[in-house]
Amino acid sequence: MPESPEDDDVVRALVELRTQLEHTVAELNAAAERADELIALRTAGRSWREIVFQEEPPLIIERISRALDTLGVAGSRFRREEARALQRENVSITAIGKLFGVTRQRASTLVQDRPERDQDPPVA
């Protein structure tokens, strides 16, 4: 019998992922706007040195990297929880690997208990 929705770790991970997707989209849109500003400054004749040294931290590439890293953590958690749920529903490790496009060994790793460092994704 499937878990109740309130007790479903996959649903919780998916809600987290959905929230992080919204945050990532907002961050990437802000980065795109900043890129437009940088292009305008450069095409107006400003030097890269002048542009970069006057840019407020975090720099554009830092914002993009941080947003994608945080999204990756949430995506990984969802993938692990989904693999575990499939295993609890008697889907074989081999089948999980095929569904996820990974080796049987990687699928086996996904369903194992998560290490302490992966327990809580970073707050963005």
C-alpha angles and dihedrals in degrees: 000000000000119000117261112263092246091058096041113120089191092059091048091050091047092050088051090049092049091051091048091049089057091049092047092050090051092048093048091048089052089048090050090052090049090049089055089051092050091049090051092049093049095045088049088063103262117144121244088240091056093044097048097043091051095046114111114239134285095059117225095258091050091054092049094046093047093048093049093044092052091047089050091055092051091046092050092050091051091049092051093047092047091050091049092049091051091050091050087053088056098256108152123245088241091054092046089052091052092047091050095040093240136115122273088249092055091047089052090053091050094058095048121099110284120248119251092254091061097050098094122027115224116269112243 
